[in-house]
Amino acid sequence: MEPEIDEEELEELRLGFETADVNGDGAINFREFSDFVRDLMDEPAKEELEIGFDEADAYKNGVINFEEFIRWWRSTISD
């Protein structure tokens, strides 16, 4: 079971999500995800981006919502 998210962490995650959601539609598409990850990592391979996006897109609808973003972010920092 994942630990609870406190208000400070939730606010940081919201800010990260809003930063990634460049067009402001409330979801992160592959292009936005790729740009966001490239800002965090030094030259990730396209395959890495595709795998990361696929893992984050839990609902398999081609976008990442805030709930999916939280799960993805927390899984990346716990690895």
ABEGO torsion letter per residue (X at the ends): XBBBBBAAAAAAAAAAAAAABAAGAGBBBAAAAAAAAAAABBGBBAAAAAAAAAAABAAGAGBBBAAAAAAAAAAAAAX
